[in-house]
Amino acid sequence: MDKRDVLTKAIVGAMIKKGYLDIRSMHRNAVNAGGKNKELLHKILEKNKDTEYGRKYHFADIRNIGDYRRMVPITDYHDYEDYIERMIYKGEENLITSMPVIGYAQSSGTVGGRKYVPLTQPQINVYTKHTVTRMMACADKYSRKHFGKSIKPGRGLYTNHAIYDYLPNGVLSSNVADVAARQLGFLYPYILSNPYKRLFTQYEAEFRYVNTRFALQDRDTMYVFSVFLKMFTDLMLYLKKHWETIVDDIEKGTVSDIANATPEIKEMLLAKIKPDPERAAELRREFEKGFDETIIPRIWPNMSAICGIGTSTFEQFYKLSKSMTGDIPYDFSIYGASEGLFAAVDELNSPKQLMLVESCFYEFIPVDDESKILCIDELEVGKEYEIVVTTQSGLYRYKCGDVIKVVDYLHECPYIQFAYRKGQLLNLAGEKTTEEHMQAAVDKIAAEAGCRILNWTVDSIIDAQPCHYLLMLENEDGLDLRQYTDFADAVLRDINVRYEHFNDRGVLGKVQIVNLEPGTNAEWIRLKEESGTSVSQIKPVRILDTDDKKEFFSARIIND
């Protein structure tokens, strides 16, 4: 066992122990969750009472929840734009938070507009506490329960690439997971198969090559960590296409052209690589058997957990990944947004997530009665609520647009599942493409083509590299609108910065257009009416989310 392996065993072992402590902390916070959450609110208000925002809304005079709701308005991003622009472009401080901003989570508005959500250290600490160590402890707990032994400490495969974007004030702007993960860089060589204290950007090298190349050479790879399971399925489809080249590189100790590495990065890679014909032969035997549900346990017999968001809009990627992972358990990870981390899983293979009392102060608006505003311990199992958060990074009574469903309770703390995002239609890559985004693209296509588009429907093509959306257009003139594919893609890039971001990085492919027979949606509605569905319940089909919809609409594509 070399020095790196010794350190991996020690560090991962310590992280597993810390993960158990973090889960116990989650469970302790579930007792009197309402009281503890209100205590957090008072700490946030006290800490920020002398900020410009705090003075404006008299934080110093707030004594209880009633005062808070009466004196501080419910907000959205537009209420903070001026403050954040002053922070980024003028370097002003103490505007909405008294704490240093260590990064900005990049997100997108409704139609157009880039959002920069400030992140402070306490908010980042919640992410680091409830991601990798929690997952490792859950995996160990699962192994003890089902196999009677602890997991074997090993390194993991991280499926994402790094982003190094800096704003005019010199502060990092990326996704929140990347900002949080960056603080663990000193541990990367011991907890990730990639042996560097940094991750590569897509411009330095093909990150899927780099990440799979090192993970494949390590037979004891213990876990896969994705932000979304979509990234894992992307990586596996990439591996299915390129495994022969990668295995040849492992055998010879070379770096092939598919790595797309700059000369400097290629030199870095070669410095860490040695020929490994024995491991290459083992991998070649297993890959030649095919990519069935046993492929992951065959190439990585120590694989203990697949971690990533795979519920709600990402469930299709869970199903696809499951076809390659067999009985390996899944950690459905965390639930949060750019604005904060709200809940986390406390056991493997469970889709329910326990709300994190110490992360944000929460308020909830019942979907069926928007006149009410409730606290964390006042919710009902089975009901849906729009979530409103006060964060430790300077957002107060902030509506992030998410709707959650309460599925259970632990003491006074709810287990939840993300239900949907208001106005959201599609989310293949985490880019949050809304119905408003897609409708804007359709409207501009109609104007450009000089026709009337009767209806539109979208299918998600996930078994292609890269995955992409199929936009099905139905126009009364029977025009061929496929020529507007590039135009539609340009519109979506312009109005949704995250679509552009994932598009540029090859994670999300260009939207493709096909034509539907005129009358397709009308025929669907007619058939639903004949089957007894109430007319009031029949809505235009915007997304093909069931097999019967896919079969019906796909059969009516006309492109010849």
Residue pairs with C-beta under 8 A, 6 or more apart in sequence:
1 9
4 189
4 190
4 195
7 190
8 153
8 154
8 155
8 190
8 191
9 153
11 187
11 190
11 191
12 136
12 153
12 154
12 155
12 190
12 191
12 222
13 153
15 132
15 133
15 136
15 191
16 133
16 136
16 137
16 140
16 150
16 151
16 153
17 137
18 133
18 137
19 132
19 133
19 134
19 135
19 136
19 137
19 138
19 140
20 137
20 140
20 141
22 129
22 130
22 133
22 134
22 137
23 134
23 137
23 138
23 346
25 358
26 130
26 344
26 346
26 354
26 356
27 346
27 354
27 410
29 36
29 356
29 357
29 358
29 413
30 354
30 357
30 410
30 411
30 412
30 413
31 411
31 412
31 413
32 411
32 412
33 355
33 357
33 376
33 377
33 411
33 412
33 413
34 375
34 376
34 377
34 378
34 412
36 357
36 358
37 357
37 361
37 362
37 375
37 376
37 377
38 65
38 361
38 375
40 357
40 358
40 360
40 361
41 65
41 68
41 361
41 390
44 361
44 390
44 391
44 392
45 54
45 59
45 62
45 68
46 59
47 98
47 99
48 54
48 59
48 96
48 97
48 98
48 394
49 55
49 59
49 60
50 94
50 98
51 94
51 95
51 96
51 97
51 98
51 394
52 83
52 94
52 95
52 96
53 83
53 95
53 96
53 394
53 396
54 60
57 71
57 72
57 73
57 396
58 71
61 67
61 71
62 68
62 71
62 72
65 375
68 397
69 363
69 373
69 397
72 396
72 397
73 79
73 397
74 388
74 397
74 398
74 399
75 395
75 396
75 397
75 398
75 399
76 398
76 399
77 109
77 115
77 117
80 96
80 394
80 395
83 95
83 96
83 394
84 96
84 104
84 116
84 118
86 92
86 95
87 93
87 95
87 101
87 118
87 169
88 104
88 116
88 167
88 168
88 169
88 171
89 168
89 169
91 169
93 100
95 394
96 118
96 394
96 395
96 396
97 118
97 120
97 393
97 394
99 120
99 121
99 122
99 392
99 393
100 120
100 121
101 118
101 119
101 120
101 171
101 393
101 394
102 119
102 120
102 121
102 124
102 171
102 172
102 179
103 119
103 124
103 171
103 172
103 173
103 174
103 176
103 179
104 116
104 117
104 118
104 119
104 167
104 171
104 172
104 173
105 116
105 117
105 119
105 173
105 174
105 175
105 176
105 179
105 338
105 339
106 114
106 115
106 116
106 117
106 165
106 173
106 174
106 175
106 338
106 497
106 498
106 501
107 114
107 115
107 116
107 117
107 337
107 338
107 432
107 497
107 498
108 114
108 115
108 431
108 432
108 496
108 497
108 498
108 499
109 115
110 423
110 434
110 436
110 437
111 436
111 437
111 440
111 495
111 496
112 494
112 495
113 497
114 497
115 338
116 167
116 173
117 176
117 338
117 339
117 393
117 395
118 393
118 394
119 176
119 179
119 393
120 392
120 393
120 394
122 392
122 393
123 340
123 341
123 359
123 391
123 392
123 393
124 179
124 180
124 183
126 340
126 341
126 356
126 358
126 359
126 392
127 176
127 177
127 180
127 334
127 336
127 341
128 180
128 183
128 184
130 334
130 341
130 344
130 356
131 177
131 180
131 225
131 333
131 334
132 156
132 184
132 191
132 225
134 344
134 345
134 346
135 223
135 225
135 305
135 307
135 331
135 333
136 151
136 223
136 305
138 305
138 331
138 345
138 346
138 347
138 348
139 151
139 222
139 223
139 304
139 305
139 329
139 331
139 348
140 150
140 151
140 304
141 347
141 348
142 304
142 305
142 329
142 347
142 348
142 349
143 149
143 150
143 151
143 304
144 150
151 222
151 302
151 304
152 220
152 222
152 302
152 304
153 222
154 218
154 220
154 221
154 222
154 223
154 302
155 190
155 191
155 192
155 193
155 215
155 218
155 220
155 221
155 222
156 191
156 192
156 193
156 221
156 222
156 223
156 224
156 225
157 192
157 193
157 211
157 212
157 215
157 221
157 223
157 224
157 225
157 235
158 192
158 194
158 199
158 211
158 225
158 226
159 208
159 211
159 224
159 225
159 226
159 227
159 231
159 232
159 234
159 235
159 308
160 177
160 178
160 199
160 207
160 226
160 227
160 231
161 199
161 200
161 201
161 202
161 207
161 505
162 178
162 182
162 198
162 199
162 200
162 201
162 207
163 174
163 175
163 178
163 201
164 172
164 174
164 201
165 172
165 173
165 174
166 172
166 173
167 173
172 179
172 182
175 227
175 338
175 430
176 336
176 338
176 341
177 227
181 199
184 191
185 197
185 198
186 197
188 194
188 196
188 197
188 198
188 199
189 195
189 196
189 197
193 211
193 214
193 215
193 217
193 218
193 221
194 210
194 211
194 214
194 215
195 214
195 272
196 268
196 272
199 207
200 207
200 210
200 265
201 207
202 505
202 506
204 261
204 262
204 264
204 265
205 259
205 260
205 261
205 262
205 265
205 266
205 269
206 258
206 259
206 260
206 261
208 234
208 235
208 238
208 239
209 238
209 242
209 246
209 258
209 259
209 260
210 259
210 261
210 269
211 235
212 235
212 238
212 239
212 246
213 246
213 249
213 250
213 259
213 269
214 272
215 221
215 300
216 246
216 247
216 250
216 279
216 283
216 299
217 250
217 276
217 279
219 279
219 282
219 300
219 301
219 302
220 300
220 302
221 300
221 302
221 303
222 302
222 303
222 304
222 305
223 303
223 304
223 305
223 306
223 307
224 232
224 303
224 305
224 306
224 307
224 308
225 307
225 308
226 232
226 306
226 307
226 308
226 309
227 308
227 309
227 430
228 308
228 309
228 310
228 314
228 317
228 429
228 430
229 306
229 308
229 309
229 310
229 314
229 317
229 318
229 321
230 308
230 314
230 317
230 428
230 429
230 430
230 462
230 467
231 308
231 507
232 306
232 308
232 317
232 321
233 317
233 320
233 321
233 462
234 465
234 466
234 467
234 507
236 291
236 321
236 324
237 463
237 465
238 465
239 246
240 291
241 465
242 258
243 283
243 287
244 287
245 256
245 258
246 256
246 258
247 280
247 283
247 284
247 287
248 254
248 256
248 280
249 255
249 256
249 273
250 275
250 276
250 279
250 280
250 283
251 275
251 276
251 277
251 280
251 281
252 275
253 270
253 273
253 274
253 275
253 276
254 273
255 261
255 266
255 269
255 270
255 273
259 266
259 269
261 269
283 299
286 295
286 298
286 299
287 295
287 299
289 295
289 298
291 324
292 323
292 324
293 322
293 323
293 324
293 325
293 326
294 326
295 324
296 303
296 306
296 324
296 325
296 326
296 328
297 303
297 325
297 326
297 327
297 328
303 325
303 328
304 328
304 329
305 328
305 329
305 330
305 331
305 348
306 321
306 325
306 328
306 329
306 330
306 331
307 330
307 331
307 333
308 314
308 330
308 331
308 332
308 333
309 332
309 333
309 334
309 335
310 317
310 318
310 321
310 330
310 332
310 333
311 318
311 332
311 351
311 417
311 418
312 417
312 418
312 419
312 420
313 420
313 424
313 426
313 427
314 427
316 460
316 462
317 462
318 330
320 462
320 463
322 330
329 348
329 349
330 348
330 349
331 345
331 348
332 345
332 350
332 351
332 353
333 344
333 345
334 341
334 343
334 344
334 345
334 353
335 341
335 342
335 343
335 344
335 353
335 404
335 416
335 417
335 418
336 342
336 343
337 400
337 402
339 389
339 391
339 393
339 395
339 398
339 400
340 359
340 360
340 389
340 391
340 392
340 393
340 395
341 356
341 359
342 355
342 356
342 359
342 360
342 362
342 387
342 389
342 404
342 416
343 353
343 354
343 355
343 356
343 404
343 415
343 416
344 353
344 354
344 356
345 351
345 352
345 353
345 354
346 354
351 417
352 407
352 408
352 415
352 416
352 417
353 415
353 416
353 417
354 410
354 413
354 414
354 415
355 362
355 376
355 413
355 414
355 415
355 416
357 376
357 413
359 392
360 389
360 390
360 391
360 392
361 389
361 390
362 375
362 376
362 387
362 388
362 389
362 390
363 373
363 374
363 375
363 387
363 388
363 389
363 390
363 397
364 373
364 374
364 375
364 376
364 378
364 379
364 385
364 386
364 387
364 388
365 372
365 373
365 374
365 385
365 386
365 388
366 372
366 374
366 383
366 384
366 385
367 383
367 384
367 385
367 386
367 403
368 383
368 384
370 386
373 388
374 385
376 412
376 413
376 414
377 412
377 413
379 385
379 406
379 414
380 406
381 406
381 407
381 408
381 409
381 414
382 405
382 406
382 407
383 405
383 406
384 403
384 404
384 405
384 406
384 419
385 403
385 404
385 405
385 406
386 399
386 401
386 402
386 403
386 422
387 399
387 400
387 402
387 403
387 404
388 397
388 398
388 399
388 400
389 395
389 397
389 398
389 400
390 396
390 397
390 398
391 398
401 421
401 422
401 423
401 424
402 418
402 420
402 421
402 422
403 418
403 419
403 420
403 421
403 422
404 416
404 417
404 418
404 419
405 416
405 417
405 418
405 419
406 414
406 415
406 416
407 414
407 415
407 416
407 417
408 414
408 415
409 415
421 427
421 432
421 434
423 434
423 435
423 436
424 432
424 433
424 434
424 435
425 433
425 434
425 435
425 437
425 438
425 458
425 542
425 543
426 433
426 438
426 458
426 460
426 469
426 543
427 433
428 460
428 462
428 467
428 468
428 469
428 508
429 467
429 498
429 502
429 507
429 508
430 498
430 502
431 496
431 498
431 499
431 501
431 502
431 508
432 496
432 498
433 469
433 492
433 496
433 499
434 496
435 542
437 492
437 495
437 496
437 499
438 456
438 458
438 471
438 492
438 542
439 456
440 491
440 495
441 471
441 488
441 491
441 492
441 495
441 511
442 453
442 456
442 471
442 473
444 487
444 488
444 491
445 453
445 473
445 481
445 484
445 487
445 488
445 491
445 513
446 452
446 453
446 475
448 484
448 487
449 475
449 479
449 481
449 484
451 475
451 476
451 477
451 479
451 481
452 475
452 476
452 477
453 473
453 474
453 475
453 481
454 474
454 475
454 476
454 518
454 521
455 474
455 516
455 520
455 521
455 540
455 541
456 471
456 472
456 473
456 474
456 542
457 471
457 472
457 474
457 516
457 521
457 541
457 542
457 543
457 544
457 553
458 469
458 470
458 471
458 472
458 542
458 543
458 544
459 469
459 470
459 472
459 543
459 544
459 550
459 553
459 554
460 467
460 469
460 470
460 543
460 544
461 467
461 468
461 469
461 470
461 512
464 509
465 509
466 506
466 507
466 508
466 509
467 508
467 509
468 508
468 509
468 510
468 511
468 512
469 511
469 512
470 511
470 512
470 513
470 514
471 488
471 511
471 512
471 513
471 514
472 513
472 514
472 515
472 516
472 553
472 557
473 481
473 513
473 514
473 515
473 516
474 515
474 516
474 517
474 518
474 519
474 520
474 521
475 481
475 515
475 518
476 518
478 515
478 518
479 515
480 515
480 559
481 513
481 515
482 513
482 514
482 515
482 559
484 513
485 510
485 511
485 512
485 513
486 510
488 511
488 513
489 503
489 510
489 511
492 499
492 500
492 511
493 499
493 500
493 503
494 500
499 508
502 508
503 509
503 510
514 557
514 559
515 557
515 558
515 559
516 553
516 556
516 557
516 558
517 556
517 557
517 558
520 553
520 556
521 540
521 541
524 541
524 552
524 553
525 538
528 538
529 535
529 538
541 549
541 553
544 550
544 553
544 554
